[in-house]
Amino acid sequence: MAFYEHTFVGKQDLSDKEIDNLVSKYSDIIKKSGKILKTEKWGLLNLATKIKRNRKGIFIHFKFEGKNKIVKDIEKKLSIENGIIRYLTVKYNKLDLNKEYFNFKKKNKFYEKR
Amino acid sequence: MKRDKKRKGKKSNYKNRLSLFQRPDIRFNRSCPLSVKDAPSIDYKNIKLLRKYISDTGKILPSRITSVCQNKQRKLSSAIKKAKILGLV
């Protein structure tokens, strides 16, 4: 049972309702034969370059544990999903769950500078 | 490794200086900033760190300029490429 980190980037005009059912749809796939350790919503971040004509993307991040069959199912479904522009899965042998890089409680001035 | 042997000869005389006219002992003994005790962890999500090691046009800076040791540079470049895929950097 390897550890995986999966993030996908949704279009900026996705409504919250669509995002929620996206998250629930993919977490059900993971729950079938794996275990979700953490899900993070990084929210609306502006992208470094234009990806498929949008400048901002909504980032959703999963940390889960399971077999590689899950990753194949997710990526098969994600490629035909039209609301998603980019996805990335990374395999780890151990995960540290407490380190968070994208929780902007206060408005992060780091992003205004760019 | 053969590659290292080739580089070892060249590395000694112009260790870490940019141009011929720069005095060689300006940055002679700069240690690797990422292998100090509590260095930030190299991760594709840690864009504040990654942004230090790419140029303004988005290219990865070579380790002879940023004086990062070799295995950290490998981890850094793979993290930067993953961040570029996601459009974070």
N, CA and C atoms of all chains as a GROMACS GRO file, in nm:
protein
  609
    1MET      N    1   0.087  -0.119   0.000
    1MET     CA    2   0.000   0.000   0.000
    1MET      C    3   0.090   0.124   0.000
    2ALA      N    4   0.098   0.189  -0.115
    2ALA     CA    5   0.187   0.304  -0.122
    2ALA      C    6   0.107   0.429  -0.090
    3PHE      N    7   0.181   0.536  -0.061
    3PHE     CA    8   0.115   0.664  -0.034
    3PHE      C    9   0.118   0.747  -0.160
    4TYR      N   10   0.006   0.814  -0.186
    4TYR     CA   11   0.000   0.896  -0.308
    4TYR      C   12  -0.048   1.035  -0.272
    5GLU      N   13   0.000   1.134  -0.348
    5GLU     CA   14  -0.052   1.272  -0.336
    5GLU      C   15  -0.108   1.309  -0.472
    6HIS      N   16  -0.235   1.339  -0.477
    6HIS     CA   17  -0.297   1.369  -0.606
    6HIS      C   18  -0.353   1.509  -0.600
    7THR      N   19  -0.314   1.590  -0.697
    7THR     CA   20  -0.377   1.724  -0.704
    7THR      C   21  -0.437   1.739  -0.842
    8PHE      N   22  -0.552   1.807  -0.850
    8PHE     CA   23  -0.601   1.842  -0.983
    8PHE      C   24  -0.646   1.986  -0.981
    9VAL      N   25  -0.642   2.046  -1.100
    9VAL     CA   26  -0.666   2.189  -1.116
    9VAL      C   27  -0.795   2.204  -1.196
   10GLY      N   28  -0.896   2.270  -1.131
   10GLY     CA   29  -1.022   2.290  -1.204
   10GLY      C   30  -1.023   2.426  -1.268
   11LYS      N   31  -1.115   2.442  -1.365
   11LYS     CA   32  -1.126   2.572  -1.432
   11LYS      C   33  -1.171   2.676  -1.330
   12GLN      N   34  -1.145   2.806  -1.362
   12GLN     CA   35  -1.175   2.907  -1.260
   12GLN      C   36  -1.325   2.932  -1.251
   13ASP      N   37  -1.403   2.895  -1.354
   13ASP     CA   38  -1.545   2.930  -1.347
   13ASP      C   39  -1.628   2.813  -1.293
   14LEU      N   40  -1.561   2.720  -1.224
   14LEU     CA   41  -1.639   2.611  -1.163
   14LEU      C   42  -1.708   2.662  -1.038
   15SER      N   43  -1.836   2.631  -1.024
   15SER     CA   44  -1.904   2.681  -0.905
   15SER      C   45  -1.871   2.588  -0.789
   16ASP      N   46  -1.902   2.636  -0.668
   16ASP     CA   47  -1.868   2.555  -0.550
   16ASP      C   48  -1.940   2.422  -0.554
   17LYS      N   49  -2.064   2.425  -0.606
   17LYS     CA   50  -2.141   2.300  -0.607
   17LYS      C   51  -2.070   2.198  -0.695
   18GLU      N   52  -2.020   2.246  -0.812
   18GLU     CA   53  -1.954   2.151  -0.903
   18GLU      C   54  -1.827   2.097  -0.837
   19ILE      N   55  -1.757   2.187  -0.766
   19ILE     CA   56  -1.633   2.140  -0.704
   19ILE      C   57  -1.664   2.034  -0.599
   20ASP      N   58  -1.771   2.059  -0.521
   20ASP     CA   59  -1.801   1.962  -0.415
   20ASP      C   60  -1.833   1.827  -0.473
   21ASN      N   61  -1.915   1.825  -0.582
   21ASN     CA   62  -1.944   1.690  -0.631
   21ASN      C   63  -1.825   1.629  -0.702
   22LEU      N   64  -1.733   1.714  -0.752
   22LEU     CA   65  -1.608   1.657  -0.807
   22LEU      C   66  -1.529   1.590  -0.697
   23VAL      N   67  -1.516   1.664  -0.584
   23VAL     CA   68  -1.436   1.610  -0.474
   23VAL      C   69  -1.499   1.481  -0.423
   24SER      N   70  -1.633   1.484  -0.408
   24SER     CA   71  -1.696   1.363  -0.353
   24SER      C   72  -1.686   1.247  -0.451
   25LYS      N   73  -1.694   1.279  -0.583
   25LYS     CA   74  -1.686   1.173  -0.682
   25LYS      C   75  -1.551   1.103  -0.674
   26TYR      N   76  -1.444   1.182  -0.666
   26TYR     CA   77  -1.313   1.117  -0.669
   26TYR      C   78  -1.277   1.059  -0.534
   27SER      N   79  -1.331   1.116  -0.426
   27SER     CA   80  -1.297   1.054  -0.299
   27SER      C   81  -1.372   0.921  -0.284
   28ASP      N   82  -1.489   0.907  -0.351
   28ASP     CA   83  -1.554   0.775  -0.345
   28ASP      C   84  -1.469   0.672  -0.416
   29ILE      N   85  -1.410   0.712  -0.529
   29ILE     CA   86  -1.326   0.614  -0.602
   29ILE      C   87  -1.211   0.569  -0.513
   30ILE      N   88  -1.154   0.667  -0.442
   30ILE     CA   89  -1.039   0.631  -0.358
   30ILE      C   90  -1.085   0.544  -0.243
   31LYS      N   91  -1.205   0.578  -0.188
   31LYS     CA   92  -1.247   0.505  -0.068
   31LYS      C   93  -1.276   0.359  -0.101
   32LYS      N   94  -1.302   0.331  -0.230
   32LYS     CA   95  -1.342   0.192  -0.260
   32LYS      C   96  -1.233   0.096  -0.216
   33SER      N   97  -1.107   0.125  -0.254
   33SER     CA   98  -1.005   0.027  -0.214
   33SER      C   99  -0.886   0.097  -0.154
   34GLY      N  100  -0.906   0.213  -0.096
   34GLY     CA  101  -0.792   0.281  -0.034
   34GLY      C  102  -0.841   0.362   0.083
   35LYS      N  103  -0.758   0.448   0.135
   35LYS     CA  104  -0.796   0.525   0.253
   35LYS      C  105  -0.747   0.668   0.232
   36ILE      N  106  -0.841   0.763   0.244
   36ILE     CA  107  -0.801   0.904   0.226
   36ILE      C  108  -0.743   0.953   0.358
   37LEU      N  109  -0.622   1.009   0.353
   37LEU     CA  110  -0.564   1.062   0.475
   37LEU      C  111  -0.600   1.208   0.494
   38LYS      N  112  -0.602   1.281   0.381
   38LYS     CA  113  -0.627   1.424   0.398
   38LYS      C  114  -0.676   1.479   0.266
   39THR      N  115  -0.771   1.573   0.270
   39THR     CA  116  -0.802   1.646   0.147
   39THR      C  117  -0.784   1.794   0.176
   40GLU      N  118  -0.726   1.865   0.078
   40GLU     CA  119  -0.701   2.008   0.099
   40GLU      C  120  -0.760   2.085  -0.018
   41LYS      N  121  -0.823   2.197   0.013
   41LYS     CA  122  -0.871   2.283  -0.095
   41LYS      C  123  -0.780   2.406  -0.097
   42TRP      N  124  -0.692   2.416  -0.197
   42TRP     CA  125  -0.601   2.530  -0.200
   42TRP      C  126  -0.672   2.654  -0.254
   43GLY      N  127  -0.789   2.631  -0.317
   43GLY     CA  128  -0.866   2.747  -0.362
   43GLY      C  129  -0.812   2.804  -0.491
   44LEU      N  130  -0.850   2.931  -0.516
   44LEU     CA  131  -0.822   2.994  -0.645
   44LEU      C  132  -0.680   3.050  -0.642
   45LEU      N  133  -0.592   2.992  -0.724
   45LEU     CA  134  -0.455   3.045  -0.733
   45LEU      C  135  -0.433   3.087  -0.877
   46ASN      N  136  -0.352   3.196  -0.895
   46ASN     CA  137  -0.328   3.230  -1.036
   46ASN      C  138  -0.211   3.149  -1.087
   47LEU      N  139  -0.226   3.099  -1.208
   47LEU     CA  140  -0.128   3.006  -1.265
   47LEU      C  141  -0.012   3.084  -1.323
   48ALA      N  142   0.104   3.018  -1.331
   48ALA     CA  143   0.222   3.089  -1.381
   48ALA      C  144   0.204   3.117  -1.530
   49THR      N  145   0.148   3.019  -1.604
   49THR     CA  146   0.128   3.044  -1.746
   49THR      C  147  -0.019   3.020  -1.777
   50LYS      N  148  -0.063   3.055  -1.896
   50LYS     CA  149  -0.203   3.031  -1.933
   50LYS      C  150  -0.217   2.884  -1.970
   51ILE      N  151  -0.304   2.814  -1.899
   51ILE     CA  152  -0.330   2.675  -1.934
   51ILE      C  153  -0.470   2.671  -1.993
   52LYS      N  154  -0.478   2.631  -2.118
   52LYS     CA  155  -0.607   2.622  -2.190
   52LYS      C  156  -0.685   2.752  -2.167
   53ARG      N  157  -0.618   2.862  -2.190
   53ARG     CA  158  -0.681   2.993  -2.192
   53ARG      C  159  -0.736   3.035  -2.058
   54ASN      N  160  -0.699   2.966  -1.943
   54ASN     CA  161  -0.740   3.035  -1.819
   54ASN      C  162  -0.619   3.063  -1.733
   55ARG      N  163  -0.630   3.178  -1.666
   55ARG     CA  164  -0.514   3.228  -1.590
   55ARG      C  165  -0.520   3.180  -1.447
   56LYS      N  166  -0.640   3.147  -1.398
   56LYS     CA  167  -0.650   3.106  -1.257
   56LYS      C  168  -0.702   2.964  -1.254
   57GLY      N  169  -0.672   2.892  -1.149
   57GLY     CA  170  -0.722   2.755  -1.138
   57GLY      C  171  -0.758   2.726  -0.994
   58ILE      N  172  -0.853   2.635  -0.978
   58ILE     CA  173  -0.894   2.594  -0.842
   58ILE      C  174  -0.824   2.462  -0.814
   59PHE      N  175  -0.743   2.462  -0.707
   59PHE     CA  176  -0.659   2.345  -0.680
   59PHE      C  177  -0.724   2.260  -0.572
   60ILE      N  178  -0.733   2.128  -0.598
   60ILE     CA  179  -0.782   2.035  -0.495
   60ILE      C  180  -0.671   1.932  -0.475
   61HIS      N  181  -0.646   1.898  -0.350
   61HIS     CA  182  -0.530   1.815  -0.320
   61HIS      C  183  -0.574   1.699  -0.231
   62PHE      N  184  -0.541   1.576  -0.274
   62PHE     CA  185  -0.574   1.458  -0.192
   62PHE      C  186  -0.445   1.395  -0.145
   63LYS      N  187  -0.445   1.347  -0.022
   63LYS     CA  188  -0.334   1.259   0.021
   63LYS      C  189  -0.399   1.127   0.060
   64PHE      N  190  -0.363   1.020  -0.009
   64PHE     CA  191  -0.432   0.894   0.024
   64PHE      C  192  -0.333   0.780   0.017
   65GLU      N  193  -0.383   0.665   0.062
   65GLU     CA  194  -0.300   0.546   0.066
   65GLU      C  195  -0.376   0.437  -0.008
   66GLY      N  196  -0.311   0.366  -0.096
   66GLY     CA  197  -0.386   0.263  -0.168
   66GLY      C  198  -0.299   0.200  -0.274
   67LYS      N  199  -0.365   0.120  -0.360
   67LYS     CA  200  -0.292   0.050  -0.465
   67LYS      C  201  -0.284   0.139  -0.589
   68ASN      N  202  -0.202   0.096  -0.685
   68ASN     CA  203  -0.190   0.183  -0.802
   68ASN      C  204  -0.310   0.168  -0.893
   69LYS      N  205  -0.398   0.071  -0.866
   69LYS     CA  206  -0.518   0.059  -0.950
   69LYS      C  207  -0.602   0.186  -0.935
   70ILE      N  208  -0.601   0.242  -0.813
   70ILE     CA  209  -0.682   0.362  -0.790
   70ILE      C  210  -0.635   0.474  -0.881
   71VAL      N  211  -0.501   0.488  -0.890
   71VAL     CA  212  -0.448   0.600  -0.967
   71VAL      C  213  -0.489   0.586  -1.113
   72LYS      N  214  -0.489   0.459  -1.161
   72LYS     CA  215  -0.529   0.441  -1.304
   72LYS      C  216  -0.673   0.483  -1.321
   73ASP      N  217  -0.761   0.441  -1.225
   73ASP     CA  218  -0.903   0.476  -1.242
   73ASP      C  219  -0.920   0.627  -1.242
   74ILE      N  220  -0.853   0.693  -1.144
   74ILE     CA  221  -0.874   0.837  -1.131
   74ILE      C  222  -0.828   0.908  -1.259
   75GLU      N  223  -0.710   0.870  -1.307
   75GLU     CA  224  -0.657   0.946  -1.421
   75GLU      C  225  -0.737   0.916  -1.547
   76LYS      N  226  -0.795   0.792  -1.553
   76LYS     CA  227  -0.878   0.766  -1.671
   76LYS      C  228  -1.000   0.858  -1.669
   77LYS      N  229  -1.060   0.870  -1.550
   77LYS     CA  230  -1.182   0.952  -1.542
   77LYS      C  231  -1.148   1.099  -1.558
   78LEU      N  232  -1.031   1.140  -1.505
   78LEU     CA  233  -1.000   1.282  -1.507
   78LEU      C  234  -0.974   1.330  -1.649
   79SER      N  235  -0.919   1.241  -1.731
   79SER     CA  236  -0.883   1.291  -1.864
   79SER      C  237  -1.008   1.321  -1.945
   80ILE      N  238  -1.122   1.257  -1.914
   80ILE     CA  239  -1.240   1.286  -1.995
   80ILE      C  240  -1.327   1.392  -1.928
   81GLU      N  241  -1.285   1.436  -1.808
   81GLU     CA  242  -1.364   1.539  -1.739
   81GLU      C  243  -1.335   1.673  -1.804
   82ASN      N  244  -1.438   1.752  -1.838
   82ASN     CA  245  -1.404   1.875  -1.909
   82ASN      C  246  -1.378   1.990  -1.815
   83GLY      N  247  -1.415   1.976  -1.685
   83GLY     CA  248  -1.392   2.091  -1.597
   83GLY      C  249  -1.250   2.098  -1.546
   84ILE      N  250  -1.170   1.992  -1.572
   84ILE     CA  251  -1.037   1.984  -1.510
   84ILE      C  252  -0.933   2.012  -1.618
   85ILE      N  253  -0.834   2.096  -1.587
   85ILE     CA  254  -0.736   2.128  -1.690
   85ILE      C  255  -0.605   2.056  -1.665
   86ARG      N  256  -0.569   2.024  -1.541
   86ARG     CA  257  -0.438   1.961  -1.518
   86ARG      C  258  -0.449   1.871  -1.396
   87TYR      N  259  -0.377   1.759  -1.394
   87TYR     CA  260  -0.374   1.677  -1.272
   87TYR      C  261  -0.235   1.617  -1.260
   88LEU      N  262  -0.198   1.581  -1.134
   88LEU     CA  263  -0.065   1.525  -1.110
   88LEU      C  264  -0.074   1.432  -0.990
   89THR      N  265  -0.022   1.308  -1.006
   89THR     CA  266  -0.018   1.218  -0.892
   89THR      C  267   0.127   1.188  -0.860
   90VAL      N  268   0.164   1.190  -0.732
   90VAL     CA  269   0.302   1.165  -0.692
   90VAL      C  270   0.301   1.052  -0.591
   91LYS      N  271   0.391   0.956  -0.610
   91LYS     CA  272   0.395   0.842  -0.519
   91LYS      C  273   0.501   0.868  -0.414
   92TYR      N  274   0.468   0.836  -0.288
   92TYR     CA  275   0.565   0.852  -0.180
   92TYR      C  276   0.570   0.723  -0.101
   93ASN      N  277   0.681   0.694  -0.032
   93ASN     CA  278   0.675   0.579   0.057
   93ASN      C  279   0.633   0.623   0.197
   94LYS      N  280   0.652   0.751   0.233
   94LYS     CA  281   0.588   0.797   0.357
   94LYS      C  282   0.551   0.943   0.341
   95LEU      N  283   0.444   0.983   0.409
   95LEU     CA  284   0.388   1.116   0.390
   95LEU      C  285   0.394   1.190   0.522
   96ASP      N  286   0.425   1.320   0.519
   96ASP     CA  287   0.407   1.396   0.644
   96ASP      C  288   0.282   1.481   0.625
   97LEU      N  289   0.187   1.460   0.714
   97LEU     CA  290   0.054   1.517   0.692
   97LEU      C  291   0.043   1.657   0.748
   98ASN      N  292   0.132   1.696   0.841
   98ASN     CA  293   0.102   1.822   0.908
   98ASN      C  294   0.154   1.942   0.829
   99LYS      N  295   0.249   1.922   0.736
   99LYS     CA  296   0.309   2.037   0.667
   99LYS      C  297   0.208   2.088   0.564
  100GLU      N  298   0.168   2.213   0.579
  100GLU     CA  299   0.073   2.266   0.480
  100GLU      C  300   0.134   2.391   0.420
  101TYR      N  301   0.126   2.403   0.287
  101TYR     CA  302   0.189   2.519   0.225
  101TYR      C  303   0.085   2.618   0.176
  102PHE      N  304  -0.043   2.578   0.170
  102PHE     CA  305  -0.137   2.665   0.101
  102PHE      C  306  -0.255   2.699   0.190
  103ASN      N  307  -0.235   2.715   0.322
  103ASN     CA  308  -0.355   2.758   0.397
  103ASN      C  309  -0.343   2.907   0.424
  104PHE      N  310  -0.416   2.986   0.341
  104PHE     CA  311  -0.405   3.131   0.356
  104PHE      C  312  -0.510   3.177   0.455
  105LYS      N  313  -0.479   3.168   0.583
  105LYS     CA  314  -0.579   3.224   0.677
  105LYS      C  315  -0.588   3.373   0.650
  106LYS      N  316  -0.471   3.442   0.658
  106LYS     CA  317  -0.471   3.586   0.627
  106LYS      C  318  -0.436   3.600   0.480
  107LYS      N  319  -0.470   3.713   0.418
  107LYS     CA  320  -0.444   3.733   0.275
  107LYS      C  321  -0.293   3.734   0.258
  108ASN      N  322  -0.243   3.640   0.177
  108ASN     CA  323  -0.100   3.622   0.171
  108ASN      C  324  -0.042   3.727   0.078
  109LYS      N  325   0.045   3.816   0.124
  109LYS     CA  326   0.098   3.922   0.036
  109LYS      C  327   0.188   3.861  -0.068
  110PHE      N  328   0.231   3.735  -0.046
  110PHE     CA  329   0.324   3.676  -0.141
  110PHE      C  330   0.264   3.675  -0.280
  111TYR      N  331   0.132   3.655  -0.291
  111TYR     CA  332   0.078   3.639  -0.426
  111TYR      C  333   0.054   3.773  -0.493
  112GLU      N  334   0.040   3.880  -0.413
  112GLU     CA  335   0.017   4.009  -0.479
  112GLU      C  336   0.142   4.052  -0.554
  113LYS      N  337   0.258   4.010  -0.502
  113LYS     CA  338   0.383   4.065  -0.558
  113LYS      C  339   0.398   4.023  -0.703
  114ARG      N  340   0.348   3.905  -0.740
  114ARG     CA  341   0.382   3.852  -0.873
  114ARG      C  342   0.323   3.938  -0.984
  115MET      N  343   3.231   0.816  -1.029
  115MET     CA  344   3.169   0.812  -1.164
  115MET      C  345   3.261   0.887  -1.259
  116LYS      N  346   3.261   0.841  -1.387
  116LYS     CA  347   3.347   0.905  -1.485
  116LYS      C  348   3.314   1.054  -1.493
  117ARG      N  349   3.182   1.086  -1.491
  117ARG     CA  350   3.142   1.226  -1.512
  117ARG      C  351   3.208   1.311  -1.405
  118ASP      N  352   3.212   1.258  -1.279
  118ASP     CA  353   3.268   1.342  -1.174
  118ASP      C  354   3.414   1.366  -1.197
  119LYS      N  355   3.483   1.257  -1.243
  119LYS     CA  356   3.628   1.274  -1.257
  119LYS      C  357   3.654   1.387  -1.357
  120LYS      N  358   3.578   1.388  -1.466
  120LYS     CA  359   3.601   1.491  -1.570
  120LYS      C  360   3.581   1.628  -1.507
  121ARG      N  361   3.474   1.640  -1.422
  121ARG     CA  362   3.440   1.774  -1.374
  121ARG      C  363   3.538   1.816  -1.265
  122LYS      N  364   3.599   1.716  -1.196
  122LYS     CA  365   3.677   1.753  -1.078
  122LYS      C  366   3.789   1.846  -1.120
  123GLY      N  367   3.859   1.813  -1.233
  123GLY     CA  368   3.971   1.897  -1.273
  123GLY      C  369   3.923   2.039  -1.296
  124LYS      N  370   3.812   2.056  -1.370
  124LYS     CA  371   3.769   2.192  -1.404
  124LYS      C  372   3.721   2.263  -1.279
  125LYS      N  373   3.660   2.189  -1.186
  125LYS     CA  374   3.588   2.255  -1.078
  125LYS      C  375   3.685   2.332  -0.990
  126SER      N  376   3.809   2.285  -0.974
  126SER     CA  377   3.891   2.344  -0.869
  126SER      C  378   3.925   2.487  -0.904
  127ASN      N  379   3.963   2.520  -1.031
  127ASN     CA  380   4.016   2.656  -1.042
  127ASN      C  381   3.903   2.758  -1.050
  128TYR      N  382   3.790   2.730  -1.121
  128TYR     CA  383   3.690   2.839  -1.115
  128TYR      C  384   3.573   2.788  -1.033
  129LYS      N  385   3.594   2.775  -0.899
  129LYS     CA  386   3.498   2.699  -0.818
  129LYS      C  387   3.360   2.762  -0.826
  130ASN      N  388   3.343   2.882  -0.772
  130ASN     CA  389   3.208   2.938  -0.787
  130ASN      C  390   3.220   3.088  -0.812
  131ARG      N  391   3.269   3.121  -0.928
  131ARG     CA  392   3.263   3.264  -0.961
  131ARG      C  393   3.213   3.275  -1.104
  132LEU      N  394   3.149   3.386  -1.133
  132LEU     CA  395   3.076   3.395  -1.259
  132LEU      C  396   3.169   3.429  -1.373
  133SER      N  397   3.254   3.529  -1.355
  133SER     CA  398   3.330   3.571  -1.474
  133SER      C  399   3.478   3.560  -1.443
  134LEU      N  400   3.561   3.574  -1.550
  134LEU     CA  401   3.706   3.563  -1.533
  134LEU      C  402   3.758   3.675  -1.445
  135PHE      N  403   3.692   3.793  -1.453
  135PHE     CA  404   3.752   3.909  -1.386
  135PHE      C  405   3.714   3.912  -1.239
  136GLN      N  406   3.622   3.822  -1.200
  136GLN     CA  407   3.582   3.827  -1.060
  136GLN      C  408   3.693   3.765  -0.976
  137ARG      N  409   3.723   3.826  -0.862
  137ARG     CA  410   3.831   3.769  -0.780
  137ARG      C  411   3.788   3.629  -0.735
  138PRO      N  412   3.874   3.528  -0.746
  138PRO     CA  413   3.828   3.391  -0.718
  138PRO      C  414   3.785   3.373  -0.573
  139ASP      N  415   3.837   3.452  -0.476
  139ASP     CA  416   3.808   3.413  -0.338
  139ASP      C  417   3.684   3.487  -0.286
  140ILE      N  418   3.601   3.543  -0.377
  140ILE     CA  419   3.482   3.614  -0.326
  140ILE      C  420   3.391   3.512  -0.259
  141ARG      N  421   3.352   3.405  -0.333
  141ARG     CA  422   3.258   3.310  -0.269
  141ARG      C  423   3.327   3.175  -0.264
  142PHE      N  424   3.444   3.170  -0.202
  142PHE     CA  425   3.521   3.047  -0.214
  142PHE      C  426   3.451   2.935  -0.138
  143ASN      N  427   3.419   2.961  -0.007
  143ASN     CA  428   3.373   2.845   0.069
  143ASN      C  429   3.225   2.858   0.102
  144ARG      N  430   3.140   2.873  -0.003
  144ARG     CA  431   2.998   2.885   0.027
  144ARG      C  432   2.941   2.745   0.043
  145SER      N  433   2.877   2.718   0.156
  145SER     CA  434   2.825   2.581   0.175
  145SER      C  435   2.686   2.575   0.113
  146CYS      N  436   2.636   2.453   0.102
  146CYS     CA  437   2.507   2.434   0.037
  146CYS      C  438   2.398   2.486   0.129
  147PRO      N  439   2.313   2.580   0.084
  147PRO     CA  440   2.213   2.639   0.173
  147PRO      C  441   2.103   2.541   0.210
  148LEU      N  442   2.093   2.428   0.136
  148LEU     CA  443   1.978   2.340   0.162
  148LEU      C  444   2.017   2.226   0.254
  149SER      N  445   2.150   2.206   0.278
  149SER     CA  446   2.183   2.093   0.367
  149SER      C  447   2.229   2.145   0.503
  150VAL      N  448   2.182   2.262   0.544
  150VAL     CA  449   2.209   2.306   0.682
  150VAL      C  450   2.109   2.234   0.771
  151LYS      N  451   2.114   2.261   0.902
  151LYS     CA  452   2.041   2.176   0.995
  151LYS      C  453   1.892   2.179   0.966
  152ASP      N  454   1.828   2.297   0.985
  152ASP     CA  455   1.681   2.295   0.966
  152ASP      C  456   1.649   2.369   0.836
  153ALA      N  457   1.694   2.306   0.723
  153ALA     CA  458   1.668   2.370   0.593
  153ALA      C  459   1.524   2.342   0.554
  154PRO      N  460   1.464   2.427   0.471
  154PRO     CA  461   1.326   2.400   0.428
  154PRO      C  462   1.323   2.273   0.344
  155SER      N  463   1.211   2.198   0.354
  155SER     CA  464   1.204   2.070   0.282
  155SER      C  465   1.174   2.100   0.136
  156ILE      N  466   1.242   2.025   0.047
  156ILE     CA  467   1.226   2.047  -0.098
  156ILE      C  468   1.102   1.973  -0.141
  157ASP      N  469   1.003   2.048  -0.189
  157ASP     CA  470   0.876   1.985  -0.223
  157ASP      C  471   0.815   2.067  -0.336
  158TYR      N  472   0.734   2.001  -0.423
  158TYR     CA  473   0.681   2.078  -0.535
  158TYR      C  474   0.573   2.174  -0.487
  159LYS      N  475   0.529   2.158  -0.362
  159LYS     CA  476   0.427   2.253  -0.314
  159LYS      C  477   0.491   2.375  -0.250
  160ASN      N  478   0.619   2.366  -0.215
  160ASN     CA  479   0.684   2.472  -0.140
  160ASN      C  480   0.736   2.576  -0.238
  161ILE      N  481   0.643   2.654  -0.299
  161ILE     CA  482   0.685   2.739  -0.410
  161ILE      C  483   0.767   2.857  -0.362
  162LYS      N  484   0.756   2.891  -0.232
  162LYS     CA  485   0.838   3.004  -0.186
  162LYS      C  486   0.986   2.969  -0.196
  163LEU      N  487   1.018   2.842  -0.170
  163LEU     CA  488   1.159   2.800  -0.182
  163LEU      C  489   1.195   2.784  -0.329
  164LEU      N  490   1.105   2.721  -0.407
  164LEU     CA  491   1.140   2.692  -0.546
  164LEU      C  492   1.166   2.820  -0.623
  165ARG      N  493   1.091   2.927  -0.586
  165ARG     CA  494   1.105   3.049  -0.666
  165ARG      C  495   1.244   3.108  -0.649
  166LYS      N  496   1.312   3.074  -0.536
  166LYS     CA  497   1.448   3.129  -0.520
  166LYS      C  498   1.543   3.068  -0.621
  167TYR      N  499   1.512   2.945  -0.668
  167TYR     CA  500   1.611   2.875  -0.749
  167TYR      C  501   1.572   2.871  -0.895
  168ILE      N  502   1.478   2.959  -0.937
  168ILE     CA  503   1.456   2.969  -1.081
  168ILE      C  504   1.478   3.113  -1.123
  169SER      N  505   1.515   3.132  -1.252
  169SER     CA  506   1.543   3.269  -1.297
  169SER      C  507   1.409   3.338  -1.320
  170ASP      N  508   1.414   3.466  -1.357
  170ASP     CA  509   1.286   3.539  -1.371
  170ASP      C  510   1.212   3.489  -1.494
  171THR      N  511   1.283   3.426  -1.590
  171THR     CA  512   1.208   3.374  -1.704
  171THR      C  513   1.166   3.229  -1.678
  172GLY      N  514   1.191   3.177  -1.557
  172GLY     CA  515   1.140   3.044  -1.526
  172GLY      C  516   1.240   2.933  -1.548
  173LYS      N  517   1.367   2.968  -1.577
  173LYS     CA  518   1.466   2.861  -1.599
  173LYS      C  519   1.525   2.820  -1.466
  174ILE      N  520   1.571   2.696  -1.455
  174ILE     CA  521   1.630   2.646  -1.330
  174ILE      C  522   1.774   2.694  -1.324
  175LEU      N  523   1.811   2.758  -1.212
  175LEU     CA  524   1.948   2.812  -1.202
  175LEU      C  525   2.045   2.698  -1.181
  176PRO      N  526   2.164   2.702  -1.245
  176PRO     CA  527   2.259   2.593  -1.230
  176PRO      C  528   2.319   2.593  -1.091
  177SER      N  529   2.370   2.476  -1.048
  177SER     CA  530   2.418   2.464  -0.910
  177SER      C  531   2.549   2.536  -0.894
  178ARG      N  532   2.622   2.567  -1.004
  178ARG     CA  533   2.749   2.639  -0.985
  178ARG      C  534   2.721   2.784  -0.948
  179ILE      N  535   2.600   2.833  -0.974
  179ILE     CA  536   2.569   2.971  -0.934
  179ILE      C  537   2.504   2.968  -0.796
  180THR      N  538   2.412   2.875  -0.773
  180THR     CA  539   2.343   2.879  -0.644
  180THR      C  540   2.418   2.794  -0.540
  181SER      N  541   2.530   2.732  -0.580
  181SER     CA  542   2.615   2.652  -0.491
  181SER      C  543   2.534   2.553  -0.409
  182VAL      N  544   2.439   2.485  -0.477
  182VAL     CA  545   2.362   2.381  -0.408
  182VAL      C  546   2.431   2.248  -0.436
  183CYS      N  547   2.431   2.158  -0.336
  183CYS     CA  548   2.503   2.031  -0.359
  183CYS      C  549   2.424   1.945  -0.456
  184GLN      N  550   2.489   1.838  -0.506
  184GLN     CA  551   2.438   1.773  -0.627
  184GLN      C  552   2.305   1.705  -0.601
  185ASN      N  553   2.292   1.628  -0.488
  185ASN     CA  554   2.165   1.554  -0.477
  185ASN      C  555   2.050   1.649  -0.444
  186LYS      N  556   2.080   1.761  -0.373
  186LYS     CA  557   1.972   1.858  -0.349
  186LYS      C  558   1.931   1.923  -0.481
  187GLN      N  559   2.028   1.948  -0.570
  187GLN     CA  560   1.995   2.008  -0.699
  187GLN      C  561   1.906   1.914  -0.779
  188ARG      N  562   1.933   1.781  -0.770
  188ARG     CA  563   1.846   1.688  -0.844
  188ARG      C  564   1.705   1.693  -0.788
  189LYS      N  565   1.694   1.691  -0.653
  189LYS     CA  566   1.559   1.696  -0.593
  189LYS      C  567   1.490   1.826  -0.632
  190LEU      N  568   1.568   1.934  -0.631
  190LEU     CA  569   1.511   2.066  -0.660
  190LEU      C  570   1.458   2.069  -0.802
  191SER      N  571   1.536   2.016  -0.897
  191SER     CA  572   1.492   2.029  -1.036
  191SER      C  573   1.369   1.942  -1.059
  192SER      N  574   1.361   1.824  -0.994
  192SER     CA  575   1.240   1.743  -1.017
  192SER      C  576   1.120   1.810  -0.951
  193ALA      N  577   1.142   1.877  -0.836
  193ALA     CA  578   1.029   1.945  -0.771
  193ALA      C  579   0.984   2.063  -0.857
  194ILE      N  580   1.081   2.134  -0.916
  194ILE     CA  581   1.044   2.251  -0.998
  194ILE      C  582   0.966   2.204  -1.119
  195LYS      N  583   1.008   2.090  -1.178
  195LYS     CA  584   0.936   2.044  -1.297
  195LYS      C  585   0.795   2.003  -1.260
  196LYS      N  586   0.778   1.941  -1.139
  196LYS     CA  587   0.641   1.903  -1.101
  196LYS      C  588   0.557   2.027  -1.079
  197ALA      N  589   0.618   2.130  -1.017
  197ALA     CA  590   0.541   2.253  -0.992
  197ALA      C  591   0.505   2.320  -1.124
  198LYS      N  592   0.592   2.306  -1.222
  198LYS     CA  593   0.561   2.369  -1.352
  198LYS      C  594   0.445   2.297  -1.418
  199ILE      N  595   0.438   2.163  -1.400
  199ILE     CA  596   0.327   2.090  -1.460
  199ILE      C  597   0.195   2.141  -1.404
  200LEU      N  598   0.193   2.164  -1.272
  200LEU     CA  599   0.068   2.209  -1.212
  200LEU      C  600   0.047   2.358  -1.234
  201GLY      N  601   0.146   2.427  -1.290
  201GLY     CA  602   0.129   2.570  -1.314
  201GLY      C  603   0.149   2.652  -1.190
  202LEU      N  604   0.211   2.593  -1.086
  202LEU     CA  605   0.230   2.671  -0.964
  202LEU      C  606   0.346   2.768  -0.979
  203VAL      N  607   0.448   2.727  -1.055
  203VAL     CA  608   0.566   2.814  -1.065
  203VAL      C  609   0.570   2.875  -1.204
   0.00000   0.00000   0.00000
